[in-house]
Amino acid sequence: MSFLGNQTVLRISNIVKKFPGVVALDGVSLELYSGEIRSLLGENGSGKSTLAKVIAGIYSPDSGSIEIEGRSVRFTSPADAIRYGIFYIPQNPSLIENLTVTENILLVSKSLGLLTKVDKVREIVNEEVSKLGYQIDPDTEVSRLSYTQKQIVELVKASLLGAKILIVDEVTTYLPKVVRESFYRYMRHMKDEGRTIILITHKISEAVEVADRITILRSGVVAKTLEREEFDVDLIRKLMFGERALPTRKEHLENYTLASNRREKVELARLDNIWANDDSGNIALRGLSLKINRGEVLGVAGISGNGQKELAEVLVGLRSIKRGHYYLDGAEVTNRGVKAIRTAGVGFIPEAPLYYSFSGDLSLVENVAIASSNNFLIRWGSLATKVREFMNIYGISVSSPKALVKVLSGGNVMRLAIARELELSKKMLIAYNATRSLDEMFSETFLNTIRMLARRDNIAVVYISESLDEILAVSDKVAVISSGKIVGLFERESVDRETVEKLMVM
Amino acid sequence: MVRVGFVVTRRTKQNILMSTPVVISGSLVLGLLISYVIIWITMGIDIISFFGTFYQTITSYTGLLEPFVFLAMIGTAITIGFYGSFWNVGAEGQYVMGMLGAIFLTMFSPLNSIFTQDNVLLATLTKVVVVIFGGVLGAFWSLIPGALKAYAKVTEVPVLLLMNYIAYSISDYLTAGPWKGKYTYGYIRTDQIPESARLTTIPGLEMLRYEVLAAIVLITVFAYVLLEHTTLGLKIKFLGTNPVALKSSGYDDKVVTLLTATLSGFIAGLAGSLRLLGYDFRLPYNIGDGKTGFYGYTAILVAWLSFRNIRYVLISALIVASLNSFGYRMQMLLKGLLPPGLSAYAISLVLIGVTLVVYTIVRVLKEYSIKLVIKT
């Protein structure tokens, strides 16, 4: 351990932050030391991201104070925080898409008066990226990078620009193990230089693996800060979820598995040699074929950026098919639009519901109505009752169904998406990285629900995820996607993690 | 080094002082005070005559009614567009198209013969057809930029603005050419529409017509029900806030764009045909030279003042109408003081402009609290 380990770099006291209808932080006090990796753990809506954004100058707290190296500071913008060496890497990469990697870094470095030479930046980027065991051409436009690559650029940017405190918000959650480990290595390297890293996650295993200390947030207050020696998964789980932390219901699941095995496989949908482009017009799906059966969870495993997003969009009808055929429930729906597919009883839970499913500027009840109201007149009363039910069943913390969706935390937005779409999934459910922003408890409940839907209600589920663990846990059949094609298909009984991982990187 | 910054936080508790009616009326008072200072500095006029005139303006409801109803109708049209992010700055052109439609049917189509007969019932029914036809032309005029937006991704704002000038030109061409009147004492303009085609004045409310009153009630109720209670209204709101979410719910954003444009243009067109049948009775030449009262443009301010909220369109229309009429009254007050080249409309614009700036600032303060911090 570094001898710098005990110096306080950041002290926050009594931070309160309210949003209309939600108290996100209710008096949070915290001390961070130089040369540590601090993990912030908490379930959805516990206030992790809000706290991070307050530290990073994105939000101004309603009350409370922040001290950096003993000096009281008041940030009015993220640029203020950056001047103090605080960098925030958000869950959704915030680089400028139509600039190159070098340009993105120059943009910030110039404002800090550092590194203004293009060639120098290019050189350093190459060097730092290869330290992570990667190759990224510094002259590539950011829009062409995958999620992981973008986050690597963010990490390198922060490091180059002299980050003293680096906040990493749910970035590592979905990364393949190898990549995640190189991320950790890089973080440890930064820590050894005396920098502080705040790792925000809802994955207990991740926090335990890499953090020096864990601070657990619950309902907007600090439940406890644990030292490395005190790490204990059960204790952490209890601190995160309180009394609700129950063991998983394994037996329950097995019963459903038995029932399904006796059932005959009936095809519901089929993709036949599908070709489709991505947003920038490059080919993303290259002759992908897939059979989707009723009552079966079909997991689609793959490394981010191999056509999963486009596959999900093709399945729901949002992306046009250049070549090939898509059959659903006995009819061809190739390029027939979203409506033809949705009205056949297809639900869609996307990775980014605020982009695909909801309007943040409208209320919860309006966002439920858009998907489920078919009459000319909307029956607000019964819809509000339905939304209140959703709020209760799915634990969505917000004051009323009339609150705007944008005040919800990331995890709560996802819960609302799940609530709405499960209801619409009469025949098929398409889930695409649906658990990215869900906490452990709710993820598990969600996975159970999916299996139950398949078993009990005979619904076809396409479970596209970058988390192989989840896919292996939930799927009856596992398809592996790579470069826009299915490169492997396994039955649950015969699937082998190593083979799948090999195919993923093929 | 001392630096100054602003801490901006969203308000979580609604202050009674910041409720929308208070914000609107407070902005009005503050806007008037600031306008007064501007007018006092430039033209030197005492505060008593200024506010005295304003008092006269708002108490003489007969004078206010006419601008109010037209601003309310067109303001509603534009607000519907705003909900769907269809920035209808072309209501002026759609309004003119409505006028053209009305005069065409009453004077230059076979329907003209109906108005020369003595059949009151038939004439009344035909008037309804005429008014609706004006709406249809307005809708058509708005549909062109709407379709370009939906299918060719052309930004609607410049197209809508240019469509206004095309409408003016068409009107002038027809007025000076094929539709030029015979009984105009040498002026270039059309003849007046037949008496039986005109709308009926409400006794005691000289500036209001029964048909216009019915239209404003119907349009207001329609717009409210549409936006608050129908699936179509909800689709328009999604179009305006997240079209991708609209698409992934199974709706075609292009179709909703067309519908939004159509509805918005239709209502502006209705206002035009009602105007012609109820007030103008003929088309003047050089219609773009202020002869429309610029209602189509002024109503953009109504929509803006109501801030994309259909519930506040009427009150906003009332405020803008008051300021508009106030400007015209000021002209009389400022006779001799008004610098050459400055019209009453300019005074109205000062009043409306200042009030809107104040309103916009207060609105931001309503949503956010802003604190000044000094950093050392």
Boltz contact constraints between the chains, C-beta under 6 A:
constraints:
  - contact:
      token1: [A, 18]
      token2: [B, 12]
      max_distance: 6.0
  - contact:
      token1: [A, 20]
      token2: [B, 12]
      max_distance: 6.0
  - contact:
      token1: [A, 60]
      token2: [B, 7]
      max_distance: 6.0
  - contact:
      token1: [A, 60]
      token2: [B, 9]
      max_distance: 6.0
  - contact:
      token1: [A, 74]
      token2: [B, 373]
      max_distance: 6.0
  - contact:
      token1: [A, 76]
      token2: [B, 5]
      max_distance: 6.0
  - contact:
      token1: [A, 76]
      token2: [B, 6]
      max_distance: 6.0
  - contact:
      token1: [A, 76]
      token2: [B, 7]
      max_distance: 6.0
  - contact:
      token1: [A, 318]
      token2: [B, 248]
      max_distance: 6.0
  - contact:
      token1: [A, 338]
      token2: [B, 247]
      max_distance: 6.0
  - contact:
      token1: [A, 338]
      token2: [B, 250]
      max_distance: 6.0
  - contact:
      token1: [A, 339]
      token2: [B, 250]
      max_distance: 6.0
  - contact:
      token1: [A, 342]
      token2: [B, 250]
      max_distance: 6.0
  - contact:
      token1: [A, 356]
      token2: [B, 244]
      max_distance: 6.0
  - contact:
      token1: [A, 356]
      token2: [B, 248]
      max_distance: 6.0
  - contact:
      token1: [A, 357]
      token2: [B, 245]
      max_distance: 6.0
  - contact:
      token1: [A, 358]
      token2: [B, 245]
      max_distance: 6.0
  - contact:
      token1: [A, 359]
      token2: [B, 238]
      max_distance: 6.0
  - contact:
      token1: [A, 359]
      token2: [B, 241]
      max_distance: 6.0
  - contact:
      token1: [A, 359]
      token2: [B, 242]
      max_distance: 6.0
  - contact:
      token1: [A, 359]
      token2: [B, 245]
      max_distance: 6.0
  - contact:
      token1: [A, 361]
      token2: [B, 241]
      max_distance: 6.0
  - contact:
      token1: [A, 362]
      token2: [B, 237]
      max_distance: 6.0
  - contact:
      token1: [A, 369]
      token2: [B, 234]
      max_distance: 6.0
  - contact:
      token1: [A, 370]
      token2: [B, 234]
      max_distance: 6.0
  - contact:
      token1: [A, 370]
      token2: [B, 238]
      max_distance: 6.0
  - contact:
      token1: [A, 370]
      token2: [B, 249]
      max_distance: 6.0
  - contact:
      token1: [A, 371]
      token2: [B, 249]
      max_distance: 6.0
  - contact:
      token1: [A, 373]
      token2: [B, 231]
      max_distance: 6.0
  - contact:
      token1: [A, 376]
      token2: [B, 230]
      max_distance: 6.0
  - contact:
      token1: [A, 377]
      token2: [B, 229]
      max_distance: 6.0
  - contact:
      token1: [A, 377]
      token2: [B, 230]
      max_distance: 6.0
  - contact:
      token1: [A, 378]
      token2: [B, 229]
      max_distance: 6.0
  - contact:
      token1: [A, 378]
      token2: [B, 231]
      max_distance: 6.0
